Amino acid sequence: MSATLPKAEGLHPDSLLAHAGGGFDQATGAVVPPIQMATTFVRDEDYEPVSPGHVYSRDDNLLYQKTEGLIAALEGGSESRLFASGMAAVAAVARIVKPGGTLLVQSNIYWGTTLFLRKLCARNKVALIEADAADLQAFTEELSITKPDLVWLEVPSNPFLKVADIKSIAQQCSQAGAVLAVDATAATPLILKPLDLGADLVMHSATKALNGHSDLLGGVVTTKDAASESWTLISEERKLAGAVLGSFETWLLLRGLRTLSLRVERMNKNAMAVADFLATHPRIEAVLYPGLKSHPQHDLAKSQMQSGFGSLLSLQVKGGREAALSVAGALDLFQRATSLGGTESLVEHRFTIEGQGSGIPENLLRLSVGIEHANDLISDLDQALAAL
């Protein structure tokens, strides 16, 4: 079994991450935790588990527990649960709303989440309401009128980078008896801690920056209150429905988390430099990034987000769809691929990915800024825009 790093609760998150949550393998002294591949565990002659608590690997895996404990500590939460993908985590949270209930979701967020929620609610006879959470007055009025069972935010939103006032919405949710869940994938727990702002649940696609190497699918949900009904349902969903992360993927995630603070620091710095460059470029119609003073929720973002504004930003190119595709096609260092949060910078023409009905402007490019040198990223964008 793994030992716990002494006084781990008093460590700075950077140190906690560097030591993978603390501890070493007691059997060998290895500083890297082993991968437990077994799916089942033996019992003794009296049919008691040889190792207490080890029955079947959907839940009974020390590597899961170690990684979940580290993420819960980063979030300031009580418990975390790993899932097989970010969308599996989304699904587990959404299913806490029972048939006949109501789900209030922020509009213009990640299309995969929106599309899933629309289909799930239609099948399960759940009322789905979509509203702009960046308009605090309108959103909270909707909340007070409809009294939803679950409120779903995405901060900052993907790909429009809108920032909702989590603290104010959390207060309204408490009064209305609604569970507040926040997808903070684009921020990471080092930048945004929704649970500290009053949210009940926080979710991440671990595929993205938590792992940071574009080599696994994973999701995680963390709760403020492990005794809540919503957490009981989510934990049961993970165990009984079986949407668990594999042991090797969990090991990769834990390895990726070791460098999270370094990667986030570099990506934040790079994203800010890229946004500043694009904001004054004559061929750019708009830059969507909460770190810019021109962003409509810049002051709110500063009050909620710590040590930066994340590595995700979007730009709208003058000249419409063809101009945007031309810029994407001319980039050399930015790779044309779908995802975010990896070490490599990516460019994505979101309309091509999501298509009609998604509400994405055809001239929008989404950038996931990686850990390359900022000057190289800016030079690449400069030459691609000059080719228009």
C-alpha positions in Angstrom: 0.0 0.0 0.0 1.0 3.7 -0.3 2.2 5.8 2.5 0.9 9.3 3.1 3.4 12.2 2.8 3.7 13.6 6.4 1.8 16.9 6.8 0.6 16.7 3.2 -2.4 18.9 4.1 -0.1 21.8 4.8 1.8 21.8 1.6 1.5 24.2 -1.3 -0.3 22.7 -4.2 2.9 22.8 -6.3 4.6 20.5 -3.8 1.6 18.2 -3.4 1.5 17.8 -7.2 5.3 17.2 -7.5 5.0 14.3 -5.1 1.8 12.9 -6.8 -0.2 13.6 -3.7 2.4 12.3 -1.3 3.9 9.0 -0.3 5.7 6.0 -1.8 5.2 2.3 -2.2 5.8 0.7 1.2 6.5 -2.7 -0.3 9.5 -1.5 -2.4 10.1 2.1 -1.5 9.5 3.2 -5.1 8.8 6.9 -5.5 6.5 6.2 -8.4 3.3 4.3 -7.4 2.8 0.9 -9.0 -0.1 0.1 -11.5 -2.5 -2.4 -10.0 -3.9 -4.3 -13.0 -6.0 -6.9 -11.0 -9.8 -6.7 -11.5 -10.6 -8.9 -8.5 -9.2 -9.7 -5.1 -9.1 -13.0 -3.2 -10.7 -13.9 0.1 -9.4 -16.1 3.0 -10.9 -19.4 4.3 -13.6 -17.5 6.2 -14.4 -15.6 3.0 -13.1 -12.3 4.3 -11.1 -10.1 1.9 -7.4 -10.8 2.3 -6.9 -7.1 2.0 -9.8 -5.2 3.7 -11.8 -3.1 1.3 -10.5 -4.9 -1.8 -13.3 -6.8 -3.6 -13.5 -5.6 -7.2 -11.6 -3.0 -9.1 -14.5 -0.7 -10.1 -13.9 1.1 -6.8 -11.3 -0.9 -4.9 -8.1 0.4 -6.5 -5.5 2.2 -4.5 -4.3 4.1 -7.5 -7.8 5.5 -8.1 -8.0 6.5 -4.5 -4.6 8.2 -4.5 -5.4 10.2 -7.6 -8.8 11.1 -6.4 -7.4 12.2 -3.1 -4.9 14.5 -4.8 -7.6 16.1 -7.0 -10.0 16.5 -4.1 -7.2 18.3 -2.2 -6.5 20.6 -5.2 -10.2 21.5 -5.4 -10.7 22.0 -1.7 -13.3 19.3 -1.8 -14.3 16.3 0.3 -14.1 13.5 -2.3 -13.5 13.0 -6.0 -14.5 10.2 -8.4 -12.6 9.4 -11.7 -14.6 8.5 -14.8 -13.7 6.9 -18.1 -14.0 10.2 -20.0 -15.0 13.8 -19.4 -18.4 13.1 -21.0 -18.9 10.1 -18.6 -18.4 12.5 -15.8 -20.9 15.0 -17.4 -23.4 12.1 -17.7 -23.0 11.1 -14.1 -23.8 14.6 -12.9 -26.7 15.1 -15.2 -28.4 11.9 -14.2 -28.9 13.2 -10.6 -32.0 14.9 -12.1 -34.9 12.6 -11.8 -37.7 12.3 -14.5 -40.0 15.2 -14.1 -37.3 17.4 -12.8 -35.7 20.5 -14.2 -32.1 21.3 -15.4 -30.9 24.9 -15.9 -27.8 24.9 -18.1 -25.7 27.8 -19.3 -26.1 28.4 -23.0 -23.3 28.4 -25.6 -21.0 26.0 -23.8 -19.2 23.0 -25.1 -21.4 21.6 -27.8 -20.9 18.0 -26.7 -22.3 18.8 -23.3 -25.2 20.7 -24.7 -26.1 18.0 -27.2 -25.9 15.3 -24.6 -28.1 17.2 -22.1 -30.7 17.9 -24.8 -30.9 14.2 -25.8 -30.8 12.9 -22.2 -33.5 15.3 -21.0 -35.8 14.6 -23.9 -35.5 10.8 -23.2 -36.0 11.1 -19.5 -38.8 13.7 -19.4 -36.5 16.3 -17.7 -37.3 20.0 -18.5 -34.1 21.6 -19.9 -33.7 25.3 -19.8 -30.8 27.0 -21.5 -29.9 30.6 -20.5 -26.9 32.9 -20.7 -25.2 32.7 -17.3 -23.0 35.7 -18.2 -26.2 37.8 -17.8 -26.4 37.4 -14.1 -29.7 39.2 -13.6 -31.5 37.2 -16.3 -30.0 33.9 -15.2 -30.8 34.3 -11.5 -34.3 35.4 -12.4 -34.7 32.2 -14.5 -33.4 30.3 -11.6 -35.7 31.8 -9.0 -38.8 31.2 -11.3 -38.0 27.7 -12.5 -36.4 26.4 -9.3 -34.3 23.7 -11.1 -33.0 20.6 -9.4 -29.6 21.1 -11.1 -27.8 24.2 -12.4 -24.9 23.6 -14.8 -22.2 26.2 -15.5 -19.0 26.1 -17.6 -16.4 28.6 -16.5 -14.8 29.9 -18.6 -17.1 28.7 -21.4 -15.9 26.9 -24.5 -15.4 28.4 -27.0 -16.8 31.9 -26.2 -14.8 32.3 -22.9 -17.7 33.8 -21.0 -17.3 34.0 -17.2 -20.3 33.4 -14.9 -20.5 34.8 -11.4 -20.2 31.5 -9.5 -20.6 33.0 -6.0 -23.8 34.9 -6.8 -25.3 32.0 -8.7 -24.4 29.6 -5.8 -26.2 31.8 -3.4 -29.3 31.7 -5.5 -29.0 28.0 -5.9 -28.9 27.6 -2.2 -32.1 29.6 -1.7 -33.8 27.6 -4.5 -32.7 24.2 -3.3 -30.7 23.5 -6.5 -27.5 21.6 -6.8 -24.8 23.8 -8.6 -22.3 22.0 -10.8 -19.4 23.8 -12.5 -17.3 22.5 -15.4 -14.0 24.2 -14.8 -12.0 22.2 -17.4 -10.7 25.2 -19.2 -9.3 26.7 -16.0 -7.9 23.8 -14.0 -8.1 23.7 -10.1 -5.0 25.8 -9.9 -6.8 28.8 -11.5 -10.4 28.3 -10.4 -11.9 26.7 -7.3 -15.7 26.6 -7.7 -16.3 24.8 -4.5 -14.7 27.7 -2.6 -17.2 30.0 -4.3 -20.2 28.0 -3.2 -20.6 25.3 -5.9 -21.7 21.8 -4.8 -19.8 19.9 -7.6 -16.9 20.7 -9.9 -16.1 18.6 -13.0 -13.1 18.4 -15.3 -12.4 16.5 -18.4 -9.1 15.0 -17.2 -8.3 14.4 -20.9 -7.3 18.0 -21.1 -4.9 20.0 -18.8 -5.0 17.7 -15.8 -3.3 15.0 -17.8 -1.8 17.5 -20.2 -0.2 15.1 -22.7 -3.1 14.3 -25.1 -2.7 10.5 -24.4 -5.7 9.5 -22.3 -9.5 9.9 -21.9 -10.7 10.7 -18.4 -13.0 12.7 -16.3 -13.4 13.6 -12.7 -16.1 15.0 -10.4 -15.4 16.5 -6.9 -17.9 17.3 -4.2 -18.0 19.7 -1.3 -20.2 17.4 0.7 -19.6 13.6 0.5 -22.8 13.0 2.5 -25.1 14.7 0.1 -27.7 12.9 -1.9 -26.2 14.1 -5.2 -22.8 12.6 -4.3 -24.4 9.3 -3.3 -26.0 9.1 -6.8 -22.8 10.1 -8.6 -20.8 7.6 -6.7 -23.3 4.9 -7.4 -23.4 5.8 -11.1 -19.6 5.4 -11.3 -19.6 2.0 -9.4 -22.7 0.4 -10.7 -22.8 1.7 -14.3 -19.1 1.0 -14.5 -17.8 4.1 -16.3 -14.4 3.8 -14.5 -11.0 4.9 -15.6 -8.5 2.1 -16.4 -5.5 1.5 -14.1 -3.0 2.4 -16.7 -4.9 5.6 -17.6 -5.1 6.5 -14.0 -1.3 6.1 -13.7 -0.8 8.3 -16.7 -3.1 10.9 -15.2 -1.3 10.9 -11.9 2.0 11.2 -13.8 0.6 14.2 -15.7 -0.6 15.9 -12.6 3.0 16.0 -11.2 3.8 18.8 -13.7 0.4 20.5 -13.8 1.6 23.6 -11.9 4.6 24.1 -14.3 2.5 23.6 -17.4 -0.3 25.9 -16.2 2.1 28.6 -15.4 3.7 28.5 -18.9 0.4 28.1 -20.7 -1.1 31.0 -18.9 1.8 33.2 -19.7 1.8 32.1 -23.4 -2.0 32.6 -23.7 -1.8 36.1 -22.4 1.0 37.0 -24.8 -0.9 35.5 -27.7 -4.1 37.3 -26.7 -2.3 40.7 -26.4 -0.7 40.2 -29.9 -4.0 39.2 -31.5 -6.0 42.0 -29.8 -4.2 44.7 -31.8 -3.9 42.8 -35.1 -5.6 44.5 -38.1 -6.9 41.2 -39.5 -8.6 40.2 -36.3 -12.3 41.1 -35.6 -12.4 40.0 -32.0 -10.3 38.1 -29.4 -12.3 36.2 -26.7 -10.1 35.8 -23.6 -11.0 36.8 -20.0 -7.4 38.0 -19.4 -7.9 41.0 -21.7 -9.2 44.2 -20.2 -11.6 44.5 -23.1 -13.3 41.3 -22.1 -16.8 42.1 -20.7 -16.3 39.9 -17.6 -12.6 40.8 -17.1 -13.1 42.2 -13.6 -15.2 39.2 -12.5 -12.6 36.8 -13.9 -9.9 38.6 -11.9 -11.9 38.2 -8.7 -12.6 34.5 -9.3 -9.5 33.2 -11.0 -6.1 32.8 -9.5 -2.7 33.1 -11.1 -3.9 33.6 -14.7 -6.9 33.1 -17.0 -6.2 29.7 -18.6 -4.8 28.5 -21.9 -7.9 28.6 -24.0 -8.8 31.5 -26.2 -10.8 32.2 -29.4 -10.4 34.7 -32.2 -12.7 35.8 -35.0 -10.9 36.5 -38.3 -12.0 39.3 -40.6 -13.2 37.9 -43.9 -15.5 35.1 -42.6 -15.2 31.4 -42.9 -12.8 31.3 -45.8 -10.4 33.7 -44.1 -10.5 31.7 -40.9 -9.8 28.4 -42.7 -7.0 30.0 -44.6 -5.3 31.1 -41.3 -5.7 27.7 -39.8 -4.3 26.1 -42.9 -1.3 28.4 -42.9 -0.2 27.7 -39.4 2.9 25.6 -38.9 3.5 25.3 -35.2 -0.1 25.2 -34.1 -1.4 21.7 -34.9 -4.9 21.5 -36.5 -6.7 19.1 -34.1 -9.6 18.9 -31.7 -8.9 19.2 -27.9 -7.2 21.5 -25.4 -4.9 21.6 -22.5 -2.0 19.6 -24.0 1.7 20.6 -24.1 1.3 21.3 -27.9 -0.7 24.3 -29.2 -3.8 23.5 -31.2 -6.0 25.4 -33.6 -9.6 24.4 -34.3 -12.2 25.7 -36.7 -15.1 25.1 -34.3 -17.9 25.5 -36.9 -16.4 22.6 -39.0 -16.3 20.4 -35.9 -19.7 21.3 -34.5 -21.7 22.4 -37.6 -25.1 24.0 -38.0 -27.2 24.4 -34.9 -24.2 25.0 -32.6 -24.3 28.7 -32.8 -20.6 29.0 -33.6 -19.6 31.9 -35.9 -18.0 30.6 -39.1 -15.0 32.9 -38.7 -14.1 31.7 -35.2 -10.9 29.8 -34.5 -10.3 28.3 -31.1 -6.7 28.2 -29.8 -5.4 25.9 -27.1 -2.1 27.4 -26.1 0.7 25.0 -25.1 4.1 25.2 -23.5 6.2 26.2 -26.6 8.1 29.5 -26.5 5.7 32.4 -26.8 7.7 34.2 -29.5 7.4 31.1 -31.7 3.7 30.9 -31.3 3.2 34.6 -32.1 5.5 34.4 -35.1 3.4 31.4 -36.4 0.2 33.4 -36.0 1.8 36.5 -37.6 2.9 34.7 -40.7 -0.5 32.9 -41.1 -2.4 36.2 -40.8 0.0 37.9 -43.2 -0.9 35.3 -45.8 -4.5 36.6 -46.0 
